[in-house]
């Protein structure tokens, strides 16, 4: 993973850091957002900073983080955090071309981690993952309707999440409850030849 990637001219001059994936590389849960937040751009660590404290609280509630929600370098176990794109433009979302340019990084992380559960955060992330990891058409997904549900994928299960800045406290609680009651409570591990944790 290139810390000084220069592949996207529209991002290189405006980013602070390339925010490659971070966390437990043996984790069974992979959380994927669309693009780095301001905090992630500043720290170079995905989902850190004030705007991402909601996710850090979720990780703590699920037993994936042993750090306070405002940590710049969370202590994670059984979870890995990453994005569709590695660089942040302060004024716009990533273009389709930028997402495509970063796709090899994401694919490498997915292959390396070989997660059991993928958590796509936001509509665009859900649609992008649907292309490679489900049998459904990308435009058949609605992250608002499928927030805190489980979708069978190709060798994975997807548990979609609404964008962090759009979630109510009740929706956050519903996500945590779904993972605890409907994922942790059963054997969610697929047959992939990996050792149990």
Backbone as JSON, one array per atom type, in Angstrom:
{
  "sequence": "XXXXXXXXXXXXXXXXXXXXXXXXXXXXXXXXXXXXXXXXXXXXXXXXXXXXXXXXXXXXXXXXXXXXXXXXXXXXXXXXXXXXXXXXXXXXXXXXXXXXXXXXXXXXXXXXXXXXXXXXXXXXXXXXXXXXXXXXXXXXXXXXXXXXXXXXXXXXXXXXXXXXXXXXXXXXXXXXXXXXXXXXXXXXXXXXXXXXX",
  "N": [[0.85, -1.19, 0.0], [0.77, 2.02, -1.03], [2.03, 4.78, 0.58], [2.34, 7.27, -0.49], [0.75, 7.59, -2.72], [0.11, 8.58, -6.05], [-1.9, 8.41, -7.9], [-4.35, 9.67, -8.46], [-4.87, 12.63, -9.79], [-6.64, 14.7, -9.06], [-6.87, 14.49, -6.34], [-4.43, 14.3, -5.01], [-3.18, 16.78, -4.47], [-4.79, 17.97, -2.6], [-5.29, 16.39, -0.41], [-4.38, 15.41, 2.98], [-3.32, 13.05, 4.02], [-2.85, 9.67, 2.85], [-5.28, 7.37, 3.49], [-5.05, 4.33, 4.18], [-6.25, 0.95, 4.81], [-6.89, -0.2, 8.21], [-6.4, -1.92, 11.25], [-7.3, -5.11, 12.68], [-5.78, -7.52, 10.93], [-6.51, -10.13, 10.77], [-9.15, -10.06, 11.23], [-12.66, -10.82, 11.41], [-14.62, -9.13, 10.67], [-15.23, -6.57, 8.4], [-15.26, -3.21, 7.9], [-16.41, -0.82, 5.67], [-16.15, 2.32, 4.28], [-17.11, 5.16, 2.18], [-15.27, 7.29, 1.61], [-12.38, 8.86, 3.11], [-12.9, 10.56, 6.21], [-12.69, 13.92, 7.61], [-11.11, 13.67, 9.91], [-9.83, 11.2, 9.45], [-8.38, 11.85, 7.18], [-6.65, 13.71, 8.27], [-5.33, 12.16, 10.26], [-4.55, 9.85, 8.96], [-5.6, 7.42, 9.57], [-8.28, 5.25, 9.2], [-11.68, 6.2, 9.9], [-11.33, 7.84, 12.18], [-11.33, 10.65, 14.4], [-13.5, 13.44, 15.2], [-15.95, 13.31, 13.74], [-16.25, 10.63, 13.33], [-16.71, 9.35, 15.7], [-19.06, 8.08, 16.34], [-18.97, 5.61, 14.96], [-16.74, 4.53, 16.24], [-17.76, 4.26, 18.81], [-19.7, 2.3, 18.29], [-18.01, 0.18, 17.56], [-16.76, -0.22, 20.01], [-18.99, -0.97, 21.59], [-19.55, -3.41, 20.42], [-17.42, -4.91, 21.14], [-15.12, -4.75, 19.62], [-13.28, -2.74, 19.82], [-10.85, -1.48, 22.03], [-10.44, 1.03, 22.87], [-10.98, 4.52, 23.73], [-13.7, 6.39, 22.18], [-12.65, 8.69, 20.95], [-10.09, 8.18, 20.16], [-7.08, 8.5, 18.27], [-5.73, 6.42, 17.23], [-7.08, 3.67, 17.22], [-7.38, 0.72, 19.27], [-7.89, -2.16, 17.94], [-9.71, -5.25, 17.65], [-10.54, -8.16, 15.88], [-11.72, -6.7, 13.84], [-11.52, -4.73, 10.87], [-10.83, -1.68, 9.23], [-11.67, 0.32, 6.42], [-11.76, 2.04, 3.18], [-13.57, 2.85, 0.11], [-12.18, 4.71, -1.44], [-8.94, 6.18, -0.94], [-8.16, 8.71, -0.39], [-9.07, 12.05, 0.52], [-11.13, 14.53, -0.84], [-11.76, 17.81, 0.04], [-14.09, 19.12, -0.74], [-15.86, 17.61, -2.23], [-17.43, 14.45, -3.14], [-15.86, 11.28, -4.0], [-15.03, 10.65, -7.45], [-16.34, 8.39, -9.97], [-14.21, 7.38, -11.4], [-12.09, 7.74, -9.6], [-12.84, 5.99, -7.56], [-12.66, 3.59, -8.98], [-9.93, 3.59, -9.54], [-8.85, 3.16, -7.02], [-9.75, 0.65, -6.48], [-8.08, -1.73, -6.73], [-6.58, -1.61, -4.32], [-8.58, -1.97, -2.36], [-9.55, -4.52, -3.11], [-7.27, -6.04, -2.63], [-7.08, -5.8, 0.14], [-9.47, -7.06, 0.95], [-9.01, -9.68, 0.05], [-6.73, -10.29, 1.58], [-7.64, -10.1, 4.23], [-9.93, -11.69, 4.25], [-12.69, -11.62, 5.26], [-15.57, -12.53, 7.28], [-17.9, -11.09, 7.63], [-18.99, -8.24, 5.98], [-19.31, -4.81, 6.36], [-20.88, -2.5, 4.7], [-20.83, 0.97, 4.54], [-23.11, 3.32, 3.93], [-24.94, 4.27, 0.92], [-23.58, 4.33, -1.6], [-21.3, 2.77, -1.14], [-22.47, 0.31, -0.53], [-23.69, -0.29, -3.01], [-21.41, -0.44, -4.68], [-20.06, -2.66, -3.58], [-21.91, -4.6, -4.04], [-21.64, -5.34, -6.68], [-19.41, -7.07, -6.9], [-19.71, -8.83, -4.76], [-22.26, -9.86, -4.27], [-25.23, -11.44, -5.61], [-27.15, -9.81, -6.48], [-28.51, -7.01, -8.32], [-26.84, -3.87, -8.34], [-28.52, -1.56, -8.2], [-30.7, -2.5, -6.86], [-30.49, -2.27, -4.21], [-31.15, -0.58, -1.14], [-29.89, 1.37, 1.16], [-31.06, 2.6, 3.33], [-33.39, 1.12, 3.81], [-32.21, -1.33, 4.26], [-30.47, -1.09, 6.32], [-28.93, -2.38, 9.19], [-29.6, -5.07, 8.68], [-29.11, -8.43, 7.43], [-27.47, -9.52, 4.55], [-27.09, -12.08, 2.29], [-24.06, -12.86, 0.75], [-21.52, -13.52, -1.77], [-19.75, -15.77, -0.46], [-19.47, -14.13, 1.68], [-21.19, -12.31, 4.25], [-23.21, -9.44, 4.16], [-23.74, -6.6, 6.14], [-25.44, -3.95, 6.02], [-24.97, -0.43, 6.7], [-26.26, 2.74, 7.55], [-25.01, 5.98, 6.47], [-22.72, 7.46, 8.75], [-23.13, 10.11, 9.63], [-25.79, 10.43, 9.18], [-27.23, 8.81, 10.78], [-29.58, 8.2, 13.37], [-29.63, 8.04, 16.98], [-31.23, 5.89, 17.65], [-31.14, 4.34, 15.33], [-28.47, 3.65, 15.29], [-28.38, 2.1, 17.61], [-30.08, 0.07, 16.78], [-28.51, -1.14, 14.82], [-26.32, -2.16, 16.34], [-27.76, -3.89, 18.02], [-28.76, -5.69, 16.1], [-26.4, -6.93, 15.15], [-25.47, -8.14, 17.51], [-27.66, -9.79, 18.25], [-28.42, -11.19, 15.92], [-26.19, -11.89, 14.46], [-23.82, -12.42, 16.06], [-25.06, -14.34, 17.61], [-25.24, -16.7, 16.24], [-23.6, -19.2, 14.17], [-21.77, -17.53, 12.11], [-19.69, -17.97, 10.46], [-18.29, -18.76, 7.33], [-17.48, -21.55, 5.16], [-14.32, -21.52, 4.59], [-11.87, -22.53, 4.84], [-10.41, -21.4, 6.88], [-8.89, -20.92, 10.05], [-10.62, -21.19, 13.17], [-11.47, -18.43, 15.35]],
  "CA": [[0.0, 0.0, 0.0], [1.65, 3.16, -1.24], [1.64, 5.93, 1.42], [2.47, 8.5, -1.27], [0.1, 7.31, -4.01], [-0.11, 9.75, -6.92], [-2.74, 7.92, -9.0], [-5.52, 10.52, -8.72], [-4.41, 14.02, -9.77], [-7.59, 15.58, -8.39], [-6.85, 14.29, -4.89], [-3.08, 14.36, -4.44], [-2.81, 18.12, -4.01], [-5.71, 18.49, -1.57], [-5.34, 15.5, 0.76], [-3.27, 15.48, 3.93], [-2.74, 11.71, 4.12], [-3.54, 8.52, 2.26], [-5.84, 6.59, 4.6], [-5.21, 2.92, 3.85], [-6.96, 0.2, 5.84], [-6.3, -0.22, 9.54], [-7.08, -2.77, 12.21], [-6.9, -6.5, 12.87], [-5.76, -8.13, 9.6], [-7.17, -11.43, 10.88], [-10.51, -9.81, 11.69], [-13.78, -11.41, 10.69], [-15.52, -8.04, 10.31], [-14.59, -5.54, 7.59], [-16.1, -2.02, 7.77], [-15.96, -0.08, 4.49], [-16.82, 3.58, 3.99], [-16.91, 5.67, 0.83], [-14.04, 8.08, 1.52], [-11.93, 9.29, 4.44], [-13.45, 11.74, 6.86], [-11.65, 14.92, 7.91], [-10.2, 13.11, 10.9], [-9.02, 10.16, 8.81], [-7.44, 12.55, 6.31], [-5.64, 14.33, 9.14], [-4.57, 11.15, 11.01], [-4.12, 8.73, 8.14], [-6.2, 6.21, 10.13], [-9.72, 5.28, 8.88], [-12.75, 6.36, 10.89], [-10.9, 8.51, 13.4], [-11.72, 12.06, 14.42], [-14.78, 13.74, 15.84], [-17.11, 12.88, 12.95], [-16.32, 9.17, 13.3], [-16.83, 8.8, 17.04], [-20.21, 7.18, 16.37], [-18.51, 4.27, 14.6], [-15.86, 4.04, 17.29], [-18.63, 3.79, 19.91], [-20.27, 1.03, 17.84], [-16.96, -0.83, 17.68], [-16.61, -0.5, 21.43], [-20.17, -1.71, 22.05], [-19.5, -4.77, 19.88], [-16.23, -5.57, 21.64], [-14.06, -4.71, 18.61], [-12.32, -1.68, 20.15], [-10.51, -1.33, 23.45], [-9.99, 2.42, 22.98], [-12.07, 5.49, 23.79], [-14.17, 6.77, 20.84], [-11.91, 9.8, 20.36], [-8.71, 7.77, 19.94], [-6.56, 8.69, 16.92], [-5.17, 5.13, 16.81], [-7.86, 2.71, 18.01], [-6.87, -0.63, 19.54], [-8.98, -2.98, 17.4], [-9.6, -6.7, 17.56], [-11.57, -8.81, 15.07], [-12.33, -5.76, 12.89], [-10.62, -3.97, 10.02], [-11.54, -0.5, 8.72], [-11.1, 0.81, 5.18], [-12.62, 2.87, 2.34], [-13.51, 2.67, -1.34], [-11.08, 5.57, -1.88], [-7.98, 6.37, 0.15], [-7.85, 10.13, -0.23], [-10.25, 12.9, 0.7], [-11.25, 15.89, -1.38], [-12.55, 18.52, 1.06], [-15.3, 19.76, -1.26], [-16.71, 16.74, -3.04], [-17.29, 13.01, -3.01], [-14.98, 10.76, -5.05], [-15.6, 10.35, -8.76], [-16.33, 6.97, -10.32], [-12.84, 7.04, -11.82], [-11.26, 7.62, -8.4], [-13.21, 4.73, -6.9], [-12.09, 2.52, -9.8], [-8.47, 3.62, -9.38], [-8.53, 2.6, -5.7], [-10.31, -0.7, -6.34], [-7.09, -2.78, -6.42], [-6.25, -1.56, -2.89], [-9.67, -2.59, -1.61], [-9.56, -5.94, -3.41], [-6.13, -6.66, -1.93], [-7.43, -5.89, 1.56], [-10.51, -8.09, 1.13], [-8.36, -10.99, -0.1], [-5.82, -10.49, 2.7], [-8.37, -10.27, 5.48], [-10.89, -12.77, 4.06], [-13.64, -11.47, 6.36], [-16.85, -13.25, 7.25], [-18.95, -10.08, 7.56], [-18.61, -6.94, 5.46], [-20.26, -3.75, 6.72], [-20.8, -1.34, 3.81], [-21.4, 2.15, 5.19], [-23.64, 4.24, 2.94], [-25.53, 3.73, -0.3], [-22.61, 4.1, -2.68], [-20.46, 1.63, -0.78], [-23.3, -0.89, -0.69], [-23.83, -0.56, -4.44], [-20.11, -0.86, -5.23], [-19.76, -4.01, -3.12], [-22.9, -5.52, -4.62], [-21.17, -5.79, -8.0], [-18.47, -8.19, -6.76], [-19.9, -9.71, -3.61], [-23.61, -10.41, -4.17], [-25.83, -11.8, -6.89], [-28.19, -8.82, -6.76], [-28.13, -5.81, -9.06], [-26.53, -2.76, -7.42], [-29.63, -0.62, -8.0], [-31.78, -3.12, -6.09], [-30.23, -2.05, -2.8], [-31.5, 0.7, -0.52], [-29.22, 1.26, 2.45], [-31.98, 3.01, 4.39], [-34.27, -0.01, 4.1], [-31.45, -2.53, 4.62], [-29.65, -0.81, 7.5], [-29.1, -3.32, 10.3], [-30.1, -6.37, 8.24], [-28.04, -9.26, 6.88], [-27.64, -9.89, 3.16], [-26.18, -13.15, 1.89], [-23.21, -12.52, -0.38], [-20.73, -14.61, -2.33], [-18.69, -16.09, 0.49], [-19.53, -13.17, 2.77], [-22.49, -11.7, 4.53], [-23.15, -7.99, 4.25], [-24.63, -5.98, 7.12], [-25.36, -2.53, 5.64], [-25.13, 0.62, 7.71], [-26.47, 4.09, 7.06], [-23.87, 6.87, 6.72], [-22.62, 7.78, 10.18], [-23.69, 11.42, 9.93], [-27.23, 10.41, 8.96], [-27.86, 7.89, 11.74], [-30.1, 8.61, 14.67], [-29.18, 7.15, 18.05], [-32.05, 4.68, 17.57], [-30.63, 3.53, 14.22], [-27.2, 3.09, 15.75], [-28.72, 1.04, 18.55], [-30.64, -1.04, 15.99], [-27.38, -1.83, 14.18], [-25.62, -2.93, 17.37], [-28.65, -4.98, 18.44], [-28.82, -6.69, 15.04], [-25.15, -7.7, 15.14], [-25.42, -8.97, 18.72], [-28.74, -10.77, 18.32], [-28.62, -11.97, 14.7], [-24.92, -12.31, 13.88], [-23.04, -13.07, 17.1], [-25.81, -15.42, 18.24], [-25.21, -17.91, 15.4], [-22.29, -19.42, 13.54], [-21.77, -16.76, 10.87], [-18.48, -18.26, 9.69], [-18.46, -19.55, 6.11], [-16.46, -22.58, 5.0], [-13.29, -20.93, 3.74], [-10.57, -23.11, 5.16], [-9.66, -20.59, 7.82], [-9.0, -21.45, 11.41], [-11.54, -20.43, 14.03], [-10.82, -17.46, 16.23]],
  "C": [[0.89, 1.24, 0.0], [1.22, 4.35, -0.39], [1.7, 7.26, 0.68], [1.85, 8.34, -2.65], [-0.18, 8.6, -4.78], [-1.06, 9.42, -8.07], [-3.9, 8.83, -9.37], [-5.11, 11.99, -8.64], [-5.35, 14.96, -9.02], [-7.59, 15.48, -6.88], [-5.48, 14.55, -4.26], [-2.74, 15.72, -3.83], [-3.68, 18.64, -2.87], [-5.79, 17.6, -0.34], [-4.21, 15.84, 1.72], [-2.54, 14.16, 3.99], [-3.52, 10.74, 3.26], [-4.0, 7.65, 3.42], [-6.1, 5.15, 4.13], [-5.89, 2.22, 5.02], [-6.17, 0.06, 7.12], [-7.09, -1.18, 10.41], [-6.47, -4.16, 12.3], [-6.95, -7.21, 11.51], [-6.31, -9.55, 9.6], [-8.62, -11.29, 11.27], [-11.56, -10.45, 10.81], [-14.77, -10.36, 10.2], [-14.74, -6.95, 9.59], [-15.59, -4.4, 7.4], [-15.55, -1.16, 6.63], [-16.8, 1.17, 4.3], [-16.51, 4.05, 2.58], [-15.57, 6.39, 0.68], [-13.63, 8.5, 2.93], [-12.68, 10.53, 4.93], [-12.34, 12.76, 7.08], [-10.63, 14.37, 8.89], [-9.28, 12.06, 10.31], [-7.99, 10.79, 7.88], [-6.31, 13.17, 7.13], [-4.73, 13.28, 9.79], [-3.97, 10.05, 10.15], [-4.67, 7.39, 8.6], [-7.71, 6.26, 9.86], [-10.61, 5.44, 10.1], [-12.24, 6.87, 12.23], [-11.24, 9.99, 13.28], [-13.14, 12.22, 14.92], [-15.98, 13.2, 15.06], [-17.27, 11.37, 12.92], [-16.46, 8.55, 14.69], [-18.03, 7.87, 17.16], [-19.77, 5.75, 16.02], [-17.6, 3.7, 15.68], [-16.65, 3.57, 18.52], [-19.27, 2.45, 19.55], [-19.24, -0.09, 17.99], [-16.73, -1.2, 19.13], [-17.76, -1.33, 21.97], [-20.15, -3.16, 21.59], [-18.26, -5.54, 20.34], [-15.07, -5.58, 20.67], [-12.98, -3.68, 18.94], [-12.11, -1.61, 21.65], [-10.03, 0.09, 23.73], [-11.2, 3.33, 23.17], [-12.46, 5.95, 22.38], [-13.38, 7.89, 20.17], [-10.44, 9.46, 20.09], [-8.3, 7.99, 18.49], [-5.95, 7.41, 16.36], [-5.86, 4.04, 17.63], [-7.17, 1.35, 18.14], [-7.98, -1.6, 19.15], [-8.66, -4.47, 17.46], [-10.8, -7.23, 16.79], [-12.28, -7.88, 14.1], [-11.24, -5.01, 12.14], [-11.43, -2.87, 9.36], [-10.87, -0.01, 7.43], [-12.14, 1.61, 4.39], [-12.57, 2.42, 0.89], [-12.36, 3.48, -1.93], [-10.22, 5.93, -0.68], [-7.7, 7.83, 0.47], [-9.13, 10.94, -0.19], [-10.11, 14.21, -0.07], [-12.15, 16.64, -0.42], [-13.91, 19.01, 0.57], [-16.22, 18.85, -2.04], [-16.48, 15.27, -2.7], [-16.38, 12.49, -4.13], [-15.73, 10.5, -6.35], [-15.59, 8.84, -8.98], [-14.93, 6.52, -10.7], [-11.93, 6.88, -10.61], [-11.57, 6.35, -7.63], [-12.59, 3.56, -7.66], [-10.57, 2.45, -9.64], [-8.05, 2.98, -8.06], [-8.98, 1.15, -5.53], [-9.26, -1.77, -6.08], [-6.65, -2.78, -4.96], [-7.31, -2.28, -2.07], [-9.7, -4.1, -1.85], [-8.43, -6.68, -2.7], [-6.44, -6.82, -0.45], [-8.46, -6.99, 1.81], [-9.89, -9.48, 1.02], [-7.45, -11.29, 1.1], [-6.58, -10.84, 3.97], [-9.31, -11.47, 5.41], [-11.96, -12.73, 5.15], [-14.86, -12.37, 6.2], [-18.0, -12.27, 7.02], [-18.36, -8.79, 7.01], [-19.7, -5.94, 5.8], [-20.05, -2.58, 5.76], [-21.52, -0.15, 4.45], [-21.81, 3.14, 4.1], [-24.09, 3.56, 1.66], [-24.48, 3.41, -1.37], [-21.72, 2.9, -2.38], [-21.22, 0.33, -0.95], [-23.42, -1.26, -2.16], [-22.52, -1.05, -5.05], [-19.78, -2.3, -4.82], [-20.7, -5.03, -3.73], [-22.41, -6.11, -5.93], [-20.32, -7.05, -7.86], [-18.9, -9.23, -5.72], [-21.32, -10.19, -3.38], [-24.1, -10.8, -5.56], [-26.93, -10.83, -7.28], [-27.64, -7.65, -7.56], [-27.88, -4.68, -8.09], [-27.71, -1.83, -7.17], [-30.81, -1.24, -7.27], [-31.62, -2.89, -4.6], [-30.66, -0.65, -2.36], [-30.96, 0.65, 0.9], [-30.14, 1.68, 3.6], [-32.89, 1.85, 4.8], [-33.49, -1.2, 4.65], [-30.44, -2.29, 5.73], [-29.98, -1.83, 8.59], [-29.88, -4.58, 9.89], [-28.9, -7.17, 7.72], [-28.41, -9.69, 5.48], [-26.62, -10.98, 2.84], [-25.38, -12.72, 0.66], [-22.5, -13.74, -0.91], [-19.54, -14.89, -1.41], [-18.62, -15.15, 1.67], [-20.99, -12.93, 3.12], [-22.27, -10.21, 4.65], [-24.16, -7.52, 5.28], [-24.56, -4.48, 6.87], [-25.61, -1.58, 6.81], [-25.35, 1.96, 7.01], [-25.21, 4.93, 7.27], [-23.88, 7.35, 8.17], [-23.28, 9.11, 10.51], [-25.19, 11.51, 9.68], [-27.97, 9.54, 9.97], [-28.41, 8.63, 12.95], [-29.52, 7.67, 15.73], [-29.95, 5.84, 18.01], [-31.56, 3.77, 16.45], [-29.29, 2.91, 14.56], [-27.45, 1.92, 16.7], [-29.27, -0.18, 17.81], [-29.53, -1.84, 15.3], [-26.66, -2.72, 15.19], [-26.47, -4.12, 17.79], [-28.7, -6.08, 17.38], [-27.56, -7.56, 15.04], [-25.1, -8.64, 16.34], [-26.44, -10.11, 18.65], [-28.83, -11.69, 17.1], [-27.32, -12.43, 14.04], [-24.1, -13.06, 14.93], [-23.73, -14.32, 17.64], [-25.82, -16.72, 17.43], [-23.81, -18.08, 14.83], [-22.3, -18.76, 12.18], [-20.57, -17.11, 9.99], [-18.81, -19.14, 8.5], [-17.37, -20.63, 6.08], [-15.41, -22.06, 4.03], [-11.91, -21.5, 4.05], [-9.75, -22.26, 6.09], [-9.87, -21.14, 9.22], [-9.99, -20.59, 12.2], [-10.78, -19.5, 14.93], [-11.13, -17.8, 17.67]]
}
